[in-house]
Amino acid sequence: MRLTEITYPDAKPIDGYGPGFFRVGGEVHQGALLILPSGVTPWTGLEDTATLIAAAQDIDVLFIGTGPEIAPLPAGTRSALESAGLGVEIMASPTACRTYNVLLSEGRRVAVAVLPV
């Protein structure tokens, strides 16, 4: 079997996470995060749809990590994102981090919005 090292030429992967933080591209960030092709920014949570919708033209899919457990999105949030034509996948934050990294390594146009675990 041949193993190939994964590289992220133009983006920063999620290197780790823990109680209240995420490590992205070697830098630790506290609290909820939004990671877009344009960079890493704090995210105010599930009701903050404006920032997500503004990025819709730059991404093909958005992963939303709802914390340590998968949880449904508020109806208004889901409706606003779907109306903007944004492909959204909801999952627990650890799963969202891993899935984001896999698609990022494939060169896909992805973003992730994650609540801390």
Disulfide bonds with the S-S distance in Angstrom:
none
